[in-house]
Amino acid sequence: MKQSNVYSKYFAAMLLVLTLAATAATAQEKAAAPGGMAGGVSFGSGAAGPIGAGDLIEMSVFDTPELSGKLRVSNTGDISLPLVGSLHVAGLKADDVQSLIRRKFIDGGFLKDPQVTVFVAEYATQGVSVLGEVKSPGIYPAFGSHHLLDYISVAGGLTPLAGTTITITRVGHPDAPENVKISASAASKPLNNPEILPGDSIFVERTGLIYVIGEVVRPGGFPMDHDQHLTILQAIALAQGTSYTAAKGSAKIIRTTLQGRQEIPVNLKNILAAKAPDEPLQDNDILFVPSSATKATLKNMESLLPVAASATIYRIP
């Protein structure tokens, strides 16, 4: 019985040694890992924007919980630190602030080698503007690190009139906007889903729109493709073709120009037979296919404008 107790104590001691060794190895790995606390300072994550008044900063001092906590930046851009006192942080980034705090603790003789982490938990005053063809445009708060598609989703997604070009205006470079191409059918890639920083502005541009009305199977409005390109035959195809009563030789394009509204004859019969070119359409063109019993003139064309304006808009994926 005594021998059994000796073995039990031996195995317990060995287990304790192995546990301590594993714990030490894990701590060394964390200290050496990227983004760890090597060199006494750990690098905070989140959006890389500058800190402003009203922002909420989360500070952590390793193994010193009494100095850790959340700090709200005052209207003057200052935070109040234990031991150190007031510190101006407005305009600085998280890694700059944590280096500054660490230096203050060392210079004041409070800590010998503090390991400080600073993370901006909430950007209160530097929201992200999401404007243009989204369902709920507005200014949204910036919490941590997020990308373009995150803010598009928060804004309710794209409208049927949204184009494929999104303009991002950076808060630090307002004169150098970035254009990003997106597609509903394309997988998200870093190139078309960049990180958005606090204070940035997102504008979703409107796509070109063509109206096809009259003797077609599915009259309505149809967005142009990624290159703002749509031909007459493509528009007819989107409208699922003409009806059997269509006067294919008497179709018209109603186009609004700087000189006024124009009526452009279109002979669908010749285009379908490859006897006439398939001309490109322009944004806001109205392609009207009359009935064989209707005489299409500019006068009765005027009555088609309200029809086009109330037409169903179809989103082409």
Secondary structure as UniProt FT lines:
FT   HELIX           2..32
FT   TURN            34..35
FT   HELIX           38..40
FT   TURN            53..54
FT   STRAND          56..61
FT   TURN            62..63
FT   HELIX           65..67
FT   STRAND          69..72
FT   TURN            75..76
FT   STRAND          78..81
FT   TURN            82..84
FT   STRAND          85..88
FT   TURN            90..91
FT   HELIX           94..107
FT   TURN            108..109
FT   STRAND          116..132
FT   STRAND          138..142
FT   STRAND          146..147
FT   HELIX           148..154
FT   TURN            155..156
FT   TURN            160..161
FT   STRAND          162..170
FT   TURN            171..172
FT   STRAND          173..181
FT   TURN            184..185
FT   HELIX           190..192
FT   STRAND          195..196
FT   TURN            198..199
FT   STRAND          201..206
FT   STRAND          209..214
FT   STRAND          220..223
FT   TURN            226..227
FT   HELIX           232..238
FT   TURN            239..240
FT   TURN            244..245
FT   HELIX           248..250
FT   STRAND          251..257
FT   TURN            258..259
FT   STRAND          260..266
FT   HELIX           268..272
FT   TURN            273..274
FT   TURN            283..284
FT   STRAND          286..289
FT   TURN            292..293
FT   HELIX           298..301
FT   TURN            302..303
FT   HELIX           304..309
//
